[in-house]
Amino acid sequence: MTHQSQVPPDLKQDLLRVVDSSPADWILLNLALSTMKMGGHRYGAFLDAATTAAKLAIYSTFVEQGENIRKTGFLYHVEPKRVKAIVHEIQQALAEGQSLKVLNSKEPYYLIALPFLWQEHFPCNSSTARVRIQGLTPGERKTIEESLPATAPLARILDQVEFNELIEILHQMSQEELPQSHRMPFSDALMSHIKFRLLHSGTVLQIDSPLVDIPLYALTSASYSPKGEQERVFAMIDDVARYFSLLQAWVSEDAGVMRGVEVFDIAPQQRQQALDELDAMLRAWADKYHQDGGLPMVLQFAAGRREHD
């Protein structure tokens, strides 16, 4: 299983040709690429979230249209009985405080809790061997242990069966906190997804040693956190959500909201200088107008090479 963050421009264009190449399609395609390929969200979770978003859009229109089911269905080409079912589902969720299936950009429980459960179930100390695999000599065990980074927590090195069982325990614990309707059965696909996230983040290290016939797994961090690119992915998703909200306020002509776009050409050797200058100007502007206790404001922007029209 590979982890690709960048989709080649030519491939993006090929994918976009499959659908109607409107700005809305471009937004949806990039949303899927970002949340699934870069954010690591499962296919099923993305579909659940998209369905929930569509239902909320229909319900909000239903309210705006004076709770007229037939007119709401007409606007979105939805059968009135389907609109009625959606409205009932949303109203019930609001009345009972239920949670609908949404796409959460925060790290799942089973990723955050793994280091703690690992150290609880498979503890180790300086006087005991981390490797308990049968048939290895003390020297061979030491060779495997020395492949770990010096900062790795004291915890047993697990074989593949033990590691899989630990992941399954974590999944079961996470499901206990969810309503029955939102619980997800464990599967090989989910196992692979969780394992990939743990390995990619550097929380777990897979050891493929010639001394044993099966892969071994070692805990290399006392806490889970996505590294490098993953951190930027979650920041990107938060930024895009905020930008949508700001533009919606601009569409509504709310006071104190501004949309700004500048399109220009620049000499390549001056590009970084221009960006550094812009960064300094923005900080100076914010410092000039900042006032403790004033109205909260946000300035959010991205500058870079523009796509050809």
Order of alpha helices (4+ residues) and beta strands (2+ residues): alpha-alpha-alpha-alpha-alpha-alpha-alpha-alpha-beta-alpha-alpha-beta-beta-alpha-alpha
